[in-house]
């Protein structure tokens, strides 16, 4: 249910469970985490995308009832993506919801299809989000808008997400992966050490002084 394509340093991981809106189960989370961890050694850019009209509906409800909502795999996955020394891009073929938001927030950039929405219904469902998700969400959109999403359960439209900084670029649905590829072009052409150094500089500049 996770497809991985390697293309000369560019890795594309695709959530491939469109009949279930790419809802994540334990096996999918583990596969994604292992891909992200391996990418730290081998990849020079990573794109995460999905098939169908939804990027991911979040956790599979059956798996949630079995305890997946509180699994450490969520934090393992988002932490592995955030720690990658290469450029990471979420190519959102559609709406992202719930726990799947964590891997999207952990990416460096987010390209979304027109019409894609974002929401994280932890208040309504009675679960707490992963700590890393909250930190990254606040860093991107600010504390007030993070409260809108987490406490008020706001469903953020495409245009709002772009204005808030949650999405970085909006493109037609059938151009999402290609737009992500274009963003990776310079990183793939550069030396690995150079790309890693520039990314580290961006992280350092974002830290409070």
Z-matrix of the N, CA and C atoms (Angstrom, degrees):
N
C 1 1.463
C 2 1.525 1 112.82
N 3 1.334 2 116.20 1 -6.66
C 4 1.459 3 121.49 2 169.59
C 5 1.520 4 107.13 3 -118.05
N 6 1.324 5 116.19 4 121.18
C 7 1.460 6 120.87 5 177.11
C 8 1.519 7 108.83 6 -102.35
N 9 1.320 8 116.58 7 136.83
C 10 1.456 9 121.20 8 178.17
C 11 1.519 10 109.09 9 -123.64
N 12 1.331 11 115.74 10 126.98
C 13 1.456 12 122.59 11 175.39
C 14 1.521 13 107.46 12 -118.09
N 15 1.329 14 116.42 13 131.25
C 16 1.464 15 122.22 14 176.80
C 17 1.522 16 108.78 15 -110.31
N 18 1.324 17 116.43 16 126.31
C 19 1.458 18 121.41 17 -177.62
C 20 1.527 19 109.87 18 -132.65
N 21 1.323 20 117.37 19 86.25
C 22 1.472 21 121.61 20 175.65
C 23 1.523 22 112.52 21 51.03
N 24 1.288 23 116.68 22 52.49
C 25 1.460 24 121.03 23 177.65
C 26 1.513 25 114.33 24 97.63
N 27 1.325 26 117.34 25 -20.71
C 28 1.465 27 120.78 26 176.46
C 29 1.524 28 108.84 27 -93.31
N 30 1.331 29 115.73 28 122.41
C 31 1.463 30 121.84 29 176.58
C 32 1.524 31 108.25 30 -106.26
N 33 1.332 32 115.92 31 133.15
C 34 1.465 33 121.20 32 176.65
C 35 1.521 34 107.96 33 -122.22
N 36 1.319 35 115.87 34 112.07
C 37 1.463 36 122.20 35 178.15
C 38 1.523 37 108.30 36 -101.24
N 39 1.328 38 116.23 37 124.99
C 40 1.463 39 121.41 38 -174.76
C 41 1.518 40 111.15 39 -119.39
N 42 1.327 41 115.48 40 125.64
C 43 1.462 42 120.84 41 172.34
C 44 1.525 43 106.89 42 -74.60
N 45 1.321 44 117.57 43 119.43
C 46 1.457 45 120.78 44 -170.82
C 47 1.527 46 110.94 45 -126.14
N 48 1.314 47 114.17 46 67.79
C 49 1.461 48 121.44 47 176.48
C 50 1.534 49 108.29 48 -139.70
N 51 1.330 50 116.78 49 56.01
C 52 1.467 51 120.08 50 -170.55
C 53 1.526 52 114.13 51 -63.71
N 54 1.330 53 117.50 52 -26.24
C 55 1.460 54 119.95 53 179.38
C 56 1.522 55 112.11 54 -67.91
N 57 1.343 56 116.82 55 -17.63
C 58 1.467 57 122.69 56 177.22
C 59 1.529 58 111.14 57 -116.92
N 60 1.342 59 115.86 58 25.10
C 61 1.470 60 121.32 59 -178.92
C 62 1.522 61 111.83 60 54.30
N 63 1.344 62 115.32 61 33.73
C 64 1.471 63 122.07 62 179.59
C 65 1.528 64 112.64 63 54.68
N 66 1.331 65 115.67 64 32.35
C 67 1.466 66 119.78 65 174.90
C 68 1.526 67 109.16 66 -62.07
N 69 1.311 68 116.32 67 139.45
C 70 1.463 69 122.22 68 -171.39
C 71 1.520 70 111.82 69 -93.06
N 72 1.321 71 115.98 70 129.18
C 73 1.459 72 120.80 71 171.54
C 74 1.523 73 109.11 72 -108.32
N 75 1.306 74 116.81 73 -179.29
C 76 1.470 75 120.24 74 -175.20
C 77 1.520 76 111.86 75 -62.26
N 78 1.322 77 117.63 76 -41.51
C 79 1.462 78 120.22 77 -178.80
C 80 1.522 79 111.29 78 -63.75
N 81 1.332 80 117.17 79 -40.25
C 82 1.463 81 120.69 80 178.84
C 83 1.521 82 111.22 81 -65.38
N 84 1.334 83 116.76 82 -43.53
C 85 1.465 84 120.01 83 178.42
C 86 1.524 85 111.15 84 -60.98
N 87 1.325 86 115.96 85 -42.96
C 88 1.463 87 119.34 86 -179.20
C 89 1.532 88 110.62 87 -65.62
N 90 1.323 89 116.49 88 -42.43
C 91 1.470 90 119.49 89 178.75
C 92 1.523 91 110.98 90 -61.49
N 93 1.330 92 116.54 91 -43.96
C 94 1.468 93 119.86 92 179.67
C 95 1.521 94 111.41 93 -63.74
N 96 1.324 95 116.81 94 -41.86
C 97 1.467 96 120.12 95 178.63
C 98 1.524 97 111.00 96 -62.81
N 99 1.317 98 116.79 97 -41.93
C 100 1.462 99 120.10 98 179.46
C 101 1.525 100 111.62 99 -66.91
N 102 1.325 101 117.02 100 -36.43
C 103 1.466 102 120.44 101 175.74
C 104 1.530 103 110.18 102 -63.54
N 105 1.325 104 116.58 103 -46.47
C 106 1.469 105 119.86 104 -179.59
C 107 1.523 106 111.69 105 -63.08
N 108 1.302 107 116.89 106 -38.61
C 109 1.460 108 120.34 107 179.29
C 110 1.527 109 111.15 108 -68.40
N 111 1.316 110 117.24 109 -39.60
C 112 1.464 111 120.33 110 177.57
C 113 1.520 112 111.31 111 -69.56
N 114 1.323 113 116.81 112 -32.70
C 115 1.464 114 120.86 113 179.98
C 116 1.527 115 111.75 114 -62.37
N 117 1.315 116 117.25 115 -26.36
C 118 1.470 117 120.71 116 179.39
C 119 1.524 118 111.58 117 -60.20
N 120 1.314 119 116.16 118 -27.19
C 121 1.467 120 121.10 119 -177.10
C 122 1.520 121 111.36 120 -96.20
N 123 1.341 122 117.03 121 -36.55
C 124 1.455 123 119.81 122 -167.49
C 125 1.523 124 115.71 123 -112.48
N 126 1.322 125 119.00 124 -32.74
C 127 1.466 126 121.13 125 -171.19
C 128 1.524 127 111.82 126 -84.77
N 129 1.335 128 115.24 127 152.00
C 130 1.463 129 121.20 128 172.82
C 131 1.525 130 111.30 129 -110.92
N 132 1.316 131 116.65 130 -6.56
C 133 1.471 132 122.91 131 171.08
C 134 1.519 133 107.09 132 -164.92
N 135 1.326 134 116.46 133 146.58
C 136 1.459 135 122.05 134 -179.71
C 137 1.522 136 109.44 135 -130.87
N 138 1.332 137 115.81 136 129.07
C 139 1.463 138 122.85 137 173.26
C 140 1.526 139 107.83 138 -113.65
N 141 1.326 140 116.34 139 133.61
C 142 1.462 141 121.97 140 174.23
C 143 1.517 142 107.57 141 -115.69
N 144 1.334 143 117.12 142 125.51
C 145 1.460 144 121.06 143 -178.08
C 146 1.518 145 109.59 144 -143.46
N 147 1.331 146 116.75 145 -174.78
C 148 1.452 147 121.24 146 179.78
C 149 1.512 148 111.60 147 -141.08
N 150 1.319 149 116.84 148 168.11
C 151 1.454 150 121.98 149 174.97
C 152 1.527 151 109.22 150 -103.29
N 153 1.328 152 115.73 151 156.63
C 154 1.456 153 119.64 152 179.32
C 155 1.519 154 112.56 153 85.67
N 156 1.329 155 116.14 154 -159.01
C 157 1.459 156 121.59 155 -173.83
C 158 1.523 157 113.63 156 -97.30
N 159 1.335 158 117.33 157 -5.08
C 160 1.466 159 121.96 158 -178.96
C 161 1.530 160 108.30 159 -126.38
N 162 1.326 161 116.86 160 133.27
C 163 1.466 162 118.73 161 175.34
C 164 1.519 163 109.06 162 -64.78
N 165 1.333 164 116.38 163 -55.49
C 166 1.464 165 120.96 164 173.68
C 167 1.513 166 109.95 165 -167.47
N 168 1.333 167 114.24 166 137.24
C 169 1.461 168 120.37 167 176.57
C 170 1.521 169 112.36 168 -82.66
N 171 1.340 170 117.00 169 4.22
C 172 1.457 171 120.57 170 -178.79
C 173 1.511 172 110.90 171 97.44
N 174 1.309 173 116.87 172 -145.47
C 175 1.460 174 121.41 173 -177.30
C 176 1.522 175 111.05 174 -75.71
N 177 1.314 176 115.55 175 139.98
C 178 1.452 177 121.90 176 172.77
C 179 1.535 178 109.12 177 -60.86
N 180 1.322 179 117.21 178 128.48
C 181 1.467 180 120.36 179 -173.28
C 182 1.523 181 112.36 180 -62.37
N 183 1.323 182 117.16 181 -37.49
C 184 1.454 183 119.35 182 176.57
C 185 1.510 184 111.87 183 -62.74
N 186 1.351 185 116.08 184 -39.64
C 187 1.459 186 120.37 185 178.75
C 188 1.520 187 111.22 186 -70.23
N 189 1.335 188 116.47 187 -32.30
C 190 1.466 189 120.53 188 177.41
C 191 1.524 190 109.90 189 -60.87
N 192 1.319 191 115.92 190 -44.72
C 193 1.463 192 119.86 191 179.92
C 194 1.526 193 111.67 192 -63.50
N 195 1.336 194 115.80 193 -23.11
C 196 1.468 195 120.66 194 178.59
C 197 1.528 196 112.16 195 -91.00
N 198 1.346 197 117.18 196 3.67
C 199 1.453 198 120.47 197 174.80
C 200 1.508 199 116.10 198 106.79
N 201 1.344 200 118.66 199 5.44
C 202 1.471 201 120.05 200 -176.21
C 203 1.525 202 112.81 201 -64.20
N 204 1.328 203 117.15 202 -29.29
C 205 1.472 204 120.27 203 -175.26
C 206 1.529 205 112.24 204 -57.43
N 207 1.323 206 117.30 205 -28.91
C 208 1.469 207 120.19 206 -177.74
C 209 1.533 208 112.02 207 -108.80
N 210 1.315 209 116.61 208 15.59
C 211 1.461 210 120.69 209 -178.79
C 212 1.530 211 111.10 210 -68.81
N 213 1.345 212 117.43 211 141.05
C 214 1.469 213 120.58 212 174.83
C 215 1.524 214 112.86 213 -68.25
N 216 1.333 215 117.76 214 -8.54
C 217 1.461 216 120.11 215 179.09
C 218 1.521 217 112.25 216 -62.71
N 219 1.332 218 118.40 217 -31.83
C 220 1.465 219 120.55 218 179.14
C 221 1.526 220 111.06 219 -60.83
N 222 1.323 221 114.80 220 -49.15
C 223 1.475 222 119.11 221 -178.79
C 224 1.526 223 110.58 222 -70.87
N 225 1.326 224 116.80 223 -34.23
C 226 1.472 225 119.81 224 176.34
C 227 1.531 226 110.73 225 -60.30
N 228 1.331 227 116.64 226 -44.26
C 229 1.460 228 120.67 227 -179.19
C 230 1.515 229 112.10 228 -66.08
N 231 1.332 230 117.00 229 -53.07
C 232 1.464 231 118.72 230 -177.41
C 233 1.523 232 111.20 231 -65.42
N 234 1.327 233 117.45 232 -35.49
C 235 1.458 234 120.23 233 177.60
C 236 1.514 235 112.24 234 -65.82
N 237 1.335 236 116.71 235 -38.89
C 238 1.463 237 120.31 236 179.03
C 239 1.517 238 111.02 237 -66.04
N 240 1.332 239 117.35 238 -39.97
C 241 1.470 240 120.07 239 177.81
C 242 1.523 241 110.64 240 -66.90
N 243 1.326 242 116.72 241 -45.40
C 244 1.467 243 120.54 242 -179.18
C 245 1.524 244 112.07 243 -62.08
N 246 1.329 245 117.36 244 -30.80
C 247 1.463 246 121.65 245 -177.26
C 248 1.521 247 113.23 246 -83.61
N 249 1.315 248 118.38 247 -8.00
C 250 1.458 249 119.68 248 -176.47
C 251 1.527 250 111.35 249 -62.16
N 252 1.314 251 117.34 250 137.25
C 253 1.459 252 120.32 251 179.75
C 254 1.523 253 113.27 252 -80.46
N 255 1.332 254 117.31 253 -7.33
C 256 1.462 255 121.35 254 -178.92
C 257 1.529 256 110.58 255 -102.85
N 258 1.329 257 115.65 256 170.88
C 259 1.463 258 121.10 257 177.73
C 260 1.530 259 110.10 258 -68.90
N 261 1.328 260 116.43 259 135.59
C 262 1.459 261 121.77 260 178.16
C 263 1.522 262 109.06 261 -125.27
N 264 1.330 263 115.92 262 134.72
C 265 1.462 264 121.26 263 -176.36
C 266 1.521 265 109.23 264 -132.05
N 267 1.325 266 116.52 265 127.71
C 268 1.459 267 121.95 266 170.93
C 269 1.521 268 107.26 267 -89.89
N 270 1.340 269 116.20 268 118.21
C 271 1.463 270 122.13 269 177.81
C 272 1.523 271 107.06 270 -102.47
N 273 1.315 272 115.82 271 94.58
C 274 1.460 273 121.78 272 -170.43
C 275 1.523 274 110.10 273 -85.55
N 276 1.322 275 115.44 274 101.67
C 277 1.457 276 121.09 275 178.43
C 278 1.528 277 112.47 276 -71.85
N 279 1.320 278 116.67 277 -8.47
C 280 1.461 279 121.80 278 178.43
C 281 1.515 280 109.96 279 -175.55
N 282 1.303 281 115.77 280 -161.53
C 283 1.463 282 122.68 281 -174.54
C 284 1.530 283 112.30 282 -61.65
N 285 1.325 284 115.00 283 142.84
C 286 1.461 285 121.45 284 173.87
C 287 1.521 286 107.77 285 -116.22
N 288 1.339 287 115.93 286 133.86
C 289 1.457 288 119.94 287 -175.27
C 290 1.520 289 110.87 288 -138.00
N 291 1.331 290 115.33 289 156.15
C 292 1.453 291 122.17 290 171.25
C 293 1.513 292 114.19 291 56.56
N 294 1.332 293 114.97 292 -141.27
C 295 1.454 294 120.74 293 -174.39
C 296 1.507 295 114.64 294 -61.44
N 297 1.337 296 117.95 295 -23.88
C 298 1.470 297 120.32 296 177.50
C 299 1.516 298 111.63 297 -63.19
N 300 1.329 299 116.29 298 -19.83
C 301 1.464 300 120.21 299 178.23
C 302 1.522 301 111.16 300 -60.19
N 303 1.336 302 117.22 301 -29.63
C 304 1.454 303 120.33 302 -176.80
C 305 1.508 304 113.36 303 -59.74
N 306 1.328 305 118.08 304 -46.96
C 307 1.466 306 119.54 305 -179.40
C 308 1.527 307 111.01 306 -68.08
N 309 1.334 308 116.17 307 -30.62
C 310 1.468 309 120.61 308 178.86
C 311 1.526 310 110.33 309 -69.27
N 312 1.327 311 116.60 310 -44.22
C 313 1.460 312 120.50 311 177.38
C 314 1.521 313 111.94 312 -63.81
N 315 1.333 314 117.36 313 -30.58
C 316 1.462 315 121.38 314 -177.82
C 317 1.512 316 112.77 315 -75.02
N 318 1.338 317 117.51 316 -17.88
C 319 1.466 318 120.40 317 178.89
C 320 1.527 319 110.31 318 -73.33
N 321 1.332 320 114.61 319 157.01
C 322 1.464 321 119.82 320 178.92
C 323 1.524 322 111.86 321 -70.42
N 324 1.335 323 116.61 322 -37.98
C 325 1.460 324 122.14 323 -175.54
C 326 1.523 325 109.40 324 -136.89
N 327 1.356 326 115.08 325 154.40
C 328 1.452 327 121.28 326 179.79
C 329 1.524 328 109.55 327 -133.03
N 330 1.332 329 115.38 328 113.05
C 331 1.462 330 122.11 329 173.87
C 332 1.522 331 107.03 330 -103.37
N 333 1.328 332 117.54 331 129.31
C 334 1.465 333 120.07 332 -174.28
C 335 1.519 334 111.27 333 -126.50
N 336 1.326 335 114.61 334 147.78
C 337 1.458 336 121.09 335 174.40
C 338 1.522 337 110.33 336 -71.63
N 339 1.327 338 115.95 337 144.08
C 340 1.453 339 119.64 338 174.63
C 341 1.527 340 109.21 339 -55.81
N 342 1.311 341 116.85 340 130.62
C 343 1.452 342 121.83 341 -178.07
C 344 1.519 343 114.15 342 98.21
N 345 1.335 344 116.82 343 -12.17
C 346 1.467 345 119.83 344 178.40
C 347 1.526 346 110.16 345 -67.77
N 348 1.316 347 115.78 346 141.83
C 349 1.454 348 122.27 347 176.98
C 350 1.519 349 109.41 348 -120.86
N 351 1.319 350 115.56 349 169.31
C 352 1.463 351 121.07 350 176.32
C 353 1.525 352 108.54 351 -137.11
N 354 1.319 353 115.95 352 131.72
C 355 1.464 354 119.24 353 172.78
C 356 1.522 355 109.70 354 -154.65
N 357 1.323 356 114.79 355 154.61
C 358 1.468 357 121.67 356 -171.65
C 359 1.526 358 106.96 357 -138.86
N 360 1.349 359 118.53 358 82.28
C 361 1.472 360 122.25 359 -166.90
C 362 1.529 361 114.67 360 -80.86
N 363 1.318 362 116.64 361 49.36
C 364 1.469 363 119.31 362 -177.59
C 365 1.525 364 112.28 363 -70.61
N 366 1.322 365 117.09 364 -31.02
C 367 1.463 366 119.37 365 178.86
C 368 1.528 367 110.23 366 -65.30
N 369 1.313 368 117.08 367 -47.80
C 370 1.463 369 121.48 368 -178.35
C 371 1.523 370 111.86 369 -67.06
N 372 1.339 371 116.86 370 -36.76
C 373 1.462 372 120.45 371 -176.12
C 374 1.528 373 113.36 372 -85.65
N 375 1.341 374 116.39 373 -14.08
C 376 1.460 375 119.03 374 176.49
C 377 1.515 376 115.07 375 83.42
N 378 1.353 377 117.04 376 18.60
C 379 1.459 378 120.73 377 177.17
C 380 1.522 379 110.08 378 -108.81
N 381 1.321 380 116.16 379 156.11
C 382 1.456 381 120.51 380 173.13
C 383 1.529 382 109.04 381 -94.84
N 384 1.337 383 116.90 382 138.48
C 385 1.460 384 118.96 383 176.46
C 386 1.527 385 110.25 384 -70.53
N 387 1.319 386 115.48 385 161.74
C 388 1.461 387 119.63 386 175.73
C 389 1.533 388 109.54 387 -65.55
N 390 1.341 389 118.45 388 140.55
C 391 1.473 390 120.71 389 -178.19
C 392 1.522 391 112.91 390 -55.12
N 393 1.331 392 116.93 391 -39.92
C 394 1.461 393 119.75 392 179.93
C 395 1.514 394 112.01 393 -64.01
N 396 1.337 395 116.86 394 -34.75
C 397 1.461 396 120.03 395 178.41
C 398 1.518 397 110.84 396 -62.69
N 399 1.319 398 116.59 397 -43.22
C 400 1.466 399 120.22 398 -178.19
C 401 1.528 400 110.54 399 -65.85
N 402 1.318 401 116.87 400 -44.10
C 403 1.473 402 119.61 401 178.79
C 404 1.523 403 111.30 402 -59.36
N 405 1.321 404 116.55 403 -44.93
C 406 1.466 405 119.87 404 -177.40
C 407 1.526 406 111.23 405 -70.95
N 408 1.317 407 116.77 406 -36.07
C 409 1.459 408 119.79 407 178.00
C 410 1.522 409 110.76 408 -64.42
N 411 1.313 410 117.25 409 -46.43
C 412 1.469 411 120.74 410 178.92
C 413 1.529 412 110.47 411 -62.31
N 414 1.335 413 116.86 412 -39.82
C 415 1.470 414 120.10 413 179.25
C 416 1.523 415 111.67 414 -62.63
N 417 1.326 416 117.19 415 -33.46
C 418 1.462 417 120.68 416 -178.05
C 419 1.522 418 112.99 417 -82.06
N 420 1.328 419 117.31 418 -46.15
C 421 1.469 420 119.48 419 -169.16
C 422 1.519 421 113.64 420 -115.10
N 423 1.335 422 117.70 421 -7.27
C 424 1.450 423 120.49 422 -178.02
C 425 1.518 424 111.88 423 91.11
N 426 1.344 425 117.47 424 160.46
C 427 1.462 426 121.15 425 -174.74
C 428 1.526 427 114.52 426 -65.58
N 429 1.325 428 117.98 427 -37.85
C 430 1.471 429 119.36 428 -177.27
C 431 1.524 430 111.08 429 -66.68
N 432 1.321 431 116.74 430 -44.43
C 433 1.462 432 119.54 431 -179.97
C 434 1.526 433 111.27 432 -71.34
N 435 1.335 434 116.99 433 -31.15
C 436 1.461 435 119.58 434 173.53
C 437 1.524 436 110.24 435 -61.98
N 438 1.329 437 116.94 436 -38.81
C 439 1.466 438 120.43 437 176.90
C 440 1.528 439 110.92 438 -66.26
N 441 1.333 440 116.13 439 -37.23
C 442 1.462 441 119.90 440 176.48
C 443 1.520 442 110.56 441 -56.86
N 444 1.325 443 116.15 442 -42.59
C 445 1.461 444 121.03 443 -177.16
C 446 1.518 445 111.39 444 -75.97
N 447 1.320 446 117.19 445 -47.87
C 448 1.461 447 120.90 446 -171.68
C 449 1.527 448 113.22 447 -84.48
N 450 1.322 449 117.87 448 -44.19
C 451 1.464 450 120.45 449 -176.29
C 452 1.523 451 112.97 450 -89.83
N 453 1.342 452 116.75 451 -38.37
C 454 1.458 453 120.17 452 -178.42
C 455 1.528 454 112.30 453 -93.06
N 456 1.320 455 117.31 454 -7.82
C 457 1.456 456 120.78 455 177.45
C 458 1.514 457 114.24 456 66.67
N 459 1.343 458 116.98 457 29.71
C 460 1.461 459 120.42 458 -177.68
C 461 1.520 460 111.72 459 -62.48
N 462 1.328 461 115.42 460 136.80
C 463 1.459 462 121.61 461 170.21
C 464 1.526 463 106.92 462 -94.76
N 465 1.316 464 115.27 463 111.57
C 466 1.460 465 120.86 464 -171.72
C 467 1.524 466 109.44 465 -87.65
N 468 1.327 467 116.25 466 122.25
C 469 1.462 468 121.31 467 -179.37
C 470 1.526 469 110.64 468 -73.09
N 471 1.317 470 115.51 469 169.27
C 472 1.463 471 120.88 470 178.86
C 473 1.521 472 111.48 471 -55.64
N 474 1.320 473 116.21 472 -50.81
C 475 1.463 474 119.96 473 -176.38
C 476 1.523 475 111.91 474 -66.38
N 477 1.340 476 116.97 475 -40.28
C 478 1.462 477 119.99 476 176.36
C 479 1.530 478 110.71 477 -62.23
N 480 1.316 479 116.30 478 -44.81
C 481 1.465 480 120.43 479 -178.45
C 482 1.518 481 110.93 480 -60.73
N 483 1.326 482 116.73 481 -38.99
C 484 1.469 483 120.29 482 177.46
C 485 1.528 484 110.40 483 -67.26
N 486 1.314 485 117.09 484 -44.43
C 487 1.464 486 120.92 485 -179.43
C 488 1.522 487 111.69 486 -65.61
N 489 1.332 488 117.41 487 -34.88
C 490 1.457 489 121.76 488 -178.81
C 491 1.526 490 112.62 489 -78.13
N 492 1.329 491 118.13 490 -17.10
C 493 1.459 492 120.65 491 -175.40
C 494 1.515 493 113.49 492 92.10
N 495 1.341 494 116.74 493 6.98
C 496 1.454 495 120.15 494 177.27
C 497 1.526 496 110.63 495 -74.99
N 498 1.340 497 116.76 496 -38.33
C 499 1.457 498 123.21 497 170.31
C 500 1.521 499 107.99 498 -108.00
N 501 1.326 500 116.31 499 148.47
C 502 1.462 501 120.36 500 -178.45
C 503 1.523 502 113.66 501 -103.98
N 504 1.323 503 117.02 502 -25.37
C 505 1.462 504 121.05 503 -179.59
C 506 1.521 505 108.56 504 -154.99
N 507 1.343 506 116.35 505 142.74
C 508 1.452 507 122.49 506 178.68
C 509 1.525 508 108.55 507 -116.32
N 510 1.324 509 116.38 508 131.60
C 511 1.461 510 121.49 509 -179.30
C 512 1.528 511 108.66 510 -139.49
N 513 1.332 512 118.40 511 165.78
C 514 1.471 513 119.80 512 173.00
C 515 1.524 514 111.02 513 -59.33
N 516 1.332 515 115.74 514 151.03
C 517 1.464 516 120.90 515 -174.17
C 518 1.528 517 112.56 516 -54.06
N 519 1.326 518 117.43 517 -42.49
C 520 1.461 519 119.83 518 -175.19
C 521 1.529 520 113.47 519 -78.47
N 522 1.330 521 116.65 520 2.33
C 523 1.467 522 120.44 521 179.85
C 524 1.526 523 112.78 522 -113.96
N 525 1.330 524 117.18 523 5.67
C 526 1.461 525 120.53 524 -172.27
C 527 1.532 526 112.12 525 -63.27
N 528 1.318 527 117.01 526 -50.63
C 529 1.470 528 119.40 527 -177.51
C 530 1.522 529 110.32 528 -66.90
N 531 1.325 530 117.46 529 -39.81
C 532 1.465 531 119.86 530 179.57
C 533 1.530 532 110.63 531 -64.43
N 534 1.330 533 117.12 532 -39.22
C 535 1.471 534 120.12 533 177.40
C 536 1.524 535 110.43 534 -63.27
N 537 1.330 536 117.09 535 -38.40
C 538 1.464 537 120.68 536 177.09
C 539 1.526 538 110.82 537 -66.06
N 540 1.322 539 116.31 538 -40.09
C 541 1.473 540 120.08 539 176.96
C 542 1.530 541 110.92 540 -58.44
N 543 1.325 542 115.80 541 -44.12
C 544 1.471 543 120.43 542 -179.36
C 545 1.530 544 110.13 543 -60.09
N 546 1.323 545 116.61 544 -41.47
C 547 1.461 546 119.60 545 179.58
C 548 1.525 547 112.33 546 -64.43
N 549 1.326 548 116.59 547 -24.59
C 550 1.467 549 120.67 548 -179.55
C 551 1.525 550 113.25 549 -86.71
N 552 1.338 551 117.82 550 -8.02
C 553 1.460 552 121.75 551 -170.86
C 554 1.526 553 112.96 552 -55.66
N 555 1.320 554 117.35 553 -51.31
C 556 1.464 555 120.18 554 -176.43
C 557 1.521 556 111.90 555 -66.24
N 558 1.322 557 117.03 556 -39.69
C 559 1.467 558 119.96 557 178.96
C 560 1.520 559 111.68 558 -64.00
N 561 1.328 560 115.86 559 -37.78
C 562 1.461 561 119.18 560 179.32
C 563 1.522 562 111.79 561 -70.63
N 564 1.320 563 116.49 562 -30.13
C 565 1.462 564 120.38 563 -179.74
C 566 1.527 565 112.41 564 -80.46
N 567 1.323 566 117.00 565 -22.70
C 568 1.466 567 121.30 566 -177.65
C 569 1.522 568 110.99 567 -83.40
N 570 1.306 569 115.74 568 165.10
C 571 1.450 570 120.38 569 172.82
C 572 1.518 571 110.33 570 -67.20
N 573 1.320 572 116.95 571 145.45
C 574 1.469 573 120.84 572 -177.41
C 575 1.529 574 111.55 573 -58.04
N 576 1.326 575 116.74 574 -42.14
C 577 1.466 576 119.73 575 -178.46
C 578 1.521 577 111.46 576 -64.72
N 579 1.328 578 116.59 577 -36.43
C 580 1.464 579 120.10 578 -179.73
C 581 1.524 580 110.71 579 -66.17
N 582 1.339 581 116.52 580 -46.04
C 583 1.461 582 120.38 581 179.02
C 584 1.519 583 110.92 582 -62.16
N 585 1.325 584 116.09 583 -40.30
C 586 1.463 585 120.39 584 179.45
C 587 1.519 586 111.10 585 -63.73
N 588 1.341 587 116.26 586 -41.46
C 589 1.461 588 120.58 587 -179.47
C 590 1.525 589 111.22 588 -65.48
N 591 1.326 590 117.27 589 -41.89
C 592 1.459 591 120.02 590 179.87
C 593 1.528 592 111.26 591 -65.67
N 594 1.315 593 116.29 592 -39.65
C 595 1.462 594 118.96 593 178.08
C 596 1.522 595 110.29 594 -64.59
N 597 1.303 596 117.20 595 -41.24
C 598 1.468 597 120.67 596 178.81
C 599 1.525 598 110.98 597 -62.58
N 600 1.338 599 117.36 598 -37.10
C 601 1.464 600 120.69 599 177.48
C 602 1.528 601 111.20 600 -63.79
N 603 1.337 602 116.62 601 -39.48
C 604 1.464 603 120.10 602 178.64
C 605 1.526 604 110.71 603 -65.31
N 606 1.315 605 116.65 604 -40.71
C 607 1.466 606 120.51 605 178.48
C 608 1.521 607 110.12 606 -64.56
N 609 1.313 608 116.46 607 -45.07
C 610 1.462 609 120.34 608 -179.10
C 611 1.537 610 111.28 609 -62.74
N 612 1.332 611 116.61 610 -39.36
C 613 1.461 612 120.00 611 -178.81
C 614 1.517 613 112.00 612 -67.65
N 615 1.334 614 117.61 613 -22.70
C 616 1.463 615 120.82 614 -177.72
C 617 1.526 616 112.89 615 -86.14
N 618 1.329 617 116.90 616 -11.37
C 619 1.454 618 119.98 617 -177.69
C 620 1.528 619 111.40 618 -76.11
N 621 1.337 620 118.08 619 142.88
C 622 1.472 621 120.28 620 178.27
C 623 1.516 622 111.77 621 -63.43
N 624 1.302 623 116.11 622 144.68
C 625 1.475 624 122.24 623 -179.40
C 626 1.532 625 110.15 624 -103.91
